[in-house]
C-alpha cells in the first residue's frame, strides 16, 4: 500500500509539473502591442509559456516596473531612450533583442501639407529628451527649422539656428499629443500613440526619414535575471518566437509602414549563454 501511495503521488507530481506553465509578464505602452504580440503568445503557449502583456500609460513606468521586479520583460522603447534611462536612473537592465524601427511622423487634423504651416502656428513635440530630440530632427529634415553647426545626435530647442516660419514648438507628454491635435497646427507623434488614435502612416503631413540604429526598438530584461539559466532559457524562447517568420508576416500584414523588423540576425543573449 505504501508503494502504491508513493507511486500515485509521483504520478500526480509529474502531471502537475508537465502542465504548469511559466508566466512571463511583458510591459508595453500602447494598445497596439496587445495585437502585435498575439502570434508570439500562441507560439509560446505551445511551449508551456504564458506571455502576459501588461499595459502602461507612459514611457517612464515600464523601466521602473522592470527594475523593481513587477514585470519580467518590457518591449516599448528604442535604444537611445533605453540608454538615457539607464544613465539617468541607474537601472540594471539589458537589451536582449532587437524588434523593429518605426517612424516618428508629423501629423495634423488641420492641414494637409507643410506649405500650409504659417507664422504663429504651434507644433507639438514629445517632452522626453530622446523622443524630443528625434522630433527636433524631424522638423529639421522637413525644412521647418535648421540646426546649428555642431548640434549633437539628440538636439534640443536650443540647438535651433533658424526657422523657415515663425512657429512655436510646444513640448508635451508624448501620450497627450494626439488628443492635442485640435489645439495645434501639427504634432510629432510616436507610432503607438498614432495607431491608438486611429492615425495611419499615410496620414502624415511629413514622414520621418530617420533609420539610425539608435532608433531600433528592443526587448529589455533585468541584467541579474540573465544569470539564471532557467530564466535565460525562457527569455531565449520569447526572443525566438518574436524573431519568427510568423511574426514577420504579422507585422507586414497589420502594420505596413509602421513597424519594420531590424536586427533579427543579432543574438544579443549570446554573451549570457554558457
C-alpha positions as CSV (number, residue, x, y, z in Angstrom):
1,X,0.0,0.0,0.0
2,X,2.8,2.4,0.9
3,X,4.4,1.8,-2.5
4,X,1.1,2.5,-4.2
5,X,0.7,5.8,-2.3
6,X,4.2,6.8,-3.2
7,X,3.7,5.9,-6.9
8,X,0.4,7.7,-7.1
9,X,2.0,10.9,-5.5
10,X,4.8,10.7,-8.1
11,X,2.4,10.5,-10.9
12,X,0.5,13.5,-9.6
13,X,3.7,15.5,-9.2
14,X,4.8,14.6,-12.7
15,X,1.4,15.5,-14.2
16,X,1.4,18.9,-12.4
17,X,4.9,19.6,-13.5
18,X,4.1,18.8,-17.1
19,X,1.0,21.1,-17.1
20,X,2.3,24.0,-15.1
21,X,3.1,26.9,-17.5
22,X,5.7,29.5,-16.8
23,X,4.3,33.0,-16.8
24,X,6.3,35.9,-18.3
25,X,5.0,39.4,-17.7
26,X,5.8,41.8,-20.5
27,X,5.4,45.6,-20.0
28,X,4.3,47.7,-23.0
29,X,2.9,51.2,-23.7
30,X,0.1,51.4,-26.3
31,X,-2.8,49.1,-27.1
32,X,-1.3,48.2,-30.4
33,X,1.1,45.9,-28.6
34,X,-1.8,43.7,-27.4
35,X,-2.5,42.6,-31.0
36,X,1.2,42.8,-32.0
37,X,2.3,40.1,-29.6
38,X,-0.6,37.7,-30.3
39,X,1.5,35.4,-32.6
40,X,4.3,35.3,-30.0
41,X,1.8,34.4,-27.3
42,X,0.5,31.5,-29.4
43,X,3.9,30.2,-30.2
44,X,5.0,30.3,-26.5
45,X,1.8,28.7,-25.3
46,X,2.7,25.6,-27.2
47,X,5.9,25.6,-25.1
48,X,4.0,26.0,-21.8
49,X,5.0,29.7,-21.5
50,X,2.2,32.1,-20.7
51,X,3.1,35.5,-22.0
52,X,1.1,38.2,-20.2
53,X,1.1,41.6,-21.8
54,X,0.8,44.4,-19.2
55,X,-0.2,47.9,-20.4
56,X,1.4,51.1,-19.1
57,X,0.2,54.6,-20.0
58,X,3.6,56.4,-20.2
59,X,7.2,55.8,-21.1
60,X,8.7,56.2,-17.6
61,X,6.9,53.5,-15.6
62,X,7.8,50.3,-17.7
63,X,11.5,50.5,-16.9
64,X,10.9,51.3,-13.3
65,X,8.5,48.3,-13.1
66,X,11.1,46.1,-14.7
67,X,13.9,47.2,-12.4
68,X,11.6,46.7,-9.4
69,X,10.6,43.2,-10.5
70,X,7.0,43.9,-11.1
71,X,7.3,42.6,-14.6
72,X,9.8,40.3,-16.3
73,X,10.4,42.0,-19.6
74,X,9.4,45.1,-21.4
75,X,9.2,46.0,-25.1
76,X,8.2,49.6,-25.8
77,X,11.3,51.7,-26.3
78,X,14.2,52.4,-28.7
79,X,17.9,52.1,-28.0
80,X,18.6,55.8,-27.3
81,X,15.7,56.2,-24.9
82,X,16.8,53.0,-23.1
83,X,20.4,54.2,-22.8
84,X,19.2,57.5,-21.4
85,X,17.1,55.7,-18.8
86,X,20.0,53.5,-17.7
87,X,22.3,56.5,-17.4
88,X,19.9,58.8,-15.6
89,X,18.2,56.3,-13.3
90,X,20.8,53.7,-12.8
91,X,18.7,50.8,-13.8
92,X,20.5,47.4,-14.2
93,X,18.7,46.3,-17.3
94,X,19.9,44.7,-20.6
95,X,18.7,44.9,-24.2
96,X,18.1,41.2,-25.1
97,X,16.6,41.5,-28.6
98,X,16.1,43.9,-31.5
99,X,12.5,44.2,-32.6
100,X,11.7,46.9,-35.2
101,X,12.2,50.5,-36.2
102,X,9.3,52.9,-36.6
103,X,8.7,56.4,-38.0
104,X,8.2,59.5,-35.8
105,X,5.9,61.3,-38.2
106,X,4.4,64.8,-38.2
107,X,0.5,64.7,-38.1
108,X,-2.3,67.2,-38.3
109,X,-6.0,67.4,-38.5
110,X,-5.9,71.0,-39.7
111,X,-3.5,70.9,-42.6
112,X,-2.6,68.5,-45.4
113,X,0.9,69.8,-46.4
114,X,3.9,71.5,-44.9
115,X,3.2,74.5,-47.1
116,X,0.1,75.2,-45.1
117,X,2.0,75.9,-41.9
118,X,2.1,79.6,-41.3
119,X,3.6,82.2,-38.9
120,X,2.2,81.8,-35.4
121,X,1.4,78.1,-35.7
122,X,2.2,75.8,-32.8
123,X,3.9,72.4,-33.4
124,X,3.8,69.9,-30.6
125,X,6.7,67.5,-29.9
126,X,7.3,64.9,-27.1
127,X,8.8,66.4,-24.0
128,X,11.1,63.5,-23.1
129,X,14.7,64.1,-24.1
130,X,15.2,61.3,-26.6
131,X,11.9,61.4,-28.5
132,X,12.1,65.2,-28.2
133,X,15.5,65.2,-29.8
134,X,14.3,62.9,-32.6
135,X,11.3,65.2,-33.2
136,X,13.6,68.2,-33.5
137,X,15.5,66.4,-36.2
138,X,12.2,65.5,-38.0
139,X,11.4,69.2,-38.1
140,X,14.9,69.9,-39.4
141,X,14.7,67.4,-42.2
142,X,11.2,68.7,-43.1
143,X,12.7,72.2,-43.6
144,X,10.7,73.9,-40.9
145,X,13.9,74.6,-38.9
146,X,17.7,74.4,-39.3
147,X,20.0,73.2,-36.6
148,X,23.2,75.0,-35.5
149,X,26.5,73.5,-36.6
150,X,27.8,71.1,-34.1
151,X,24.3,70.1,-32.8
152,X,24.5,66.6,-31.2
153,X,22.7,63.4,-32.1
154,X,19.9,64.3,-29.7
155,X,19.3,68.1,-30.2
156,X,17.1,70.4,-28.2
157,X,15.2,73.6,-29.0
158,X,18.4,75.5,-28.0
159,X,20.1,73.9,-31.0
160,X,17.7,75.5,-33.5
161,X,19.6,78.1,-35.6
162,X,16.7,79.4,-37.7
163,X,13.0,78.9,-38.6
164,X,11.5,78.9,-42.1
165,X,8.2,80.0,-40.5
166,X,7.7,81.8,-37.1
167,X,6.3,78.7,-35.4
168,X,6.2,77.9,-31.7
169,X,7.4,74.4,-30.6
170,X,5.5,73.2,-27.7
171,X,6.8,70.2,-25.7
172,X,4.1,67.9,-24.4
173,X,3.9,64.4,-22.9
174,X,4.1,62.0,-25.8
175,X,0.8,60.3,-25.0
176,X,-1.1,63.6,-24.9
177,X,-0.1,64.9,-28.4
178,X,-2.8,63.0,-30.4
179,X,-5.5,64.5,-28.2
180,X,-3.9,67.9,-28.5
181,X,-4.1,68.0,-32.3
182,X,-7.3,70.1,-32.4
183,X,-5.3,72.8,-30.5
184,X,-2.1,72.9,-32.5
185,X,-1.2,73.1,-36.2
186,X,0.6,69.7,-36.1
187,X,2.3,67.3,-33.8
188,X,5.2,64.9,-34.0
189,X,3.6,61.6,-32.7
190,X,5.1,58.3,-31.6
191,X,3.9,55.3,-33.6
192,X,2.0,53.5,-30.8
193,X,0.1,56.6,-29.9
194,X,-0.6,57.4,-33.5
195,X,-2.1,54.0,-34.0
196,X,-4.1,54.2,-30.8
197,X,-5.6,57.4,-32.1
198,X,-6.5,55.9,-35.4
199,X,-3.8,57.6,-37.5
200,X,-2.0,55.8,-40.3
201,X,1.5,56.3,-41.7
202,X,-0.1,57.6,-44.9
203,X,-1.9,60.3,-42.9
204,X,1.4,62.0,-42.0
205,X,1.9,65.6,-43.1
206,X,5.6,64.8,-43.2
207,X,7.1,61.3,-42.9
208,X,10.2,60.6,-40.7
209,X,13.3,59.7,-42.7
210,X,15.5,58.5,-39.8
211,X,16.6,54.9,-39.7
212,X,19.6,55.0,-37.4
213,X,20.4,52.0,-35.2
214,X,19.9,54.1,-32.1
215,X,16.1,54.2,-33.0
216,X,15.8,50.4,-33.2
217,X,13.3,49.2,-30.6
218,X,14.1,46.4,-28.2
219,X,13.1,43.9,-25.6
220,X,14.7,44.5,-22.1
221,X,15.2,42.3,-19.1
222,X,16.8,42.7,-15.7
223,X,20.5,42.0,-16.1
224,X,20.6,39.8,-12.9
225,X,17.9,37.6,-14.3
226,X,20.1,36.6,-17.3
227,X,22.5,34.9,-14.8
228,X,19.6,32.4,-14.0
229,X,19.8,29.6,-16.5
230,X,16.1,28.8,-16.2
231,X,15.0,32.4,-16.9
232,X,17.6,32.8,-19.7
233,X,16.1,29.7,-21.4
234,X,12.6,31.1,-21.2
235,X,13.6,34.6,-22.4
236,X,15.5,33.0,-25.3
237,X,12.3,31.3,-26.3
238,X,10.5,34.6,-26.1
239,X,13.0,36.2,-28.5
240,X,13.0,33.2,-30.8
241,X,9.2,33.4,-31.0
242,X,9.4,37.2,-31.8
243,X,12.0,36.6,-34.5
244,X,9.9,34.1,-36.3
245,X,8.6,34.2,-39.9
246,X,5.1,34.1,-38.4
247,X,5.8,37.4,-36.6
248,X,7.4,39.0,-39.6
249,X,4.3,38.2,-41.7
250,X,2.1,39.5,-38.9
251,X,3.9,42.9,-38.8
252,X,3.8,43.3,-42.5
253,X,0.1,42.5,-42.8
254,X,-1.3,44.6,-40.0
255,X,1.1,47.5,-39.7
256,X,2.6,48.1,-43.1
257,X,4.7,51.2,-42.9
258,X,4.8,51.5,-39.1
259,X,6.9,48.5,-37.8
260,X,9.9,47.4,-39.9
261,X,11.8,44.4,-38.5
262,X,15.5,45.1,-37.9
263,X,18.5,43.4,-36.3
264,X,16.8,40.0,-36.0
265,X,20.0,38.3,-37.0
266,X,21.8,39.6,-33.9
267,X,21.8,37.2,-30.9
268,X,22.1,39.7,-28.0
269,X,21.7,36.9,-25.5
270,X,24.8,35.1,-26.7
271,X,27.2,36.5,-24.1
272,X,25.0,35.1,-21.3
273,X,24.7,31.6,-22.8
274,X,27.3,29.3,-21.2
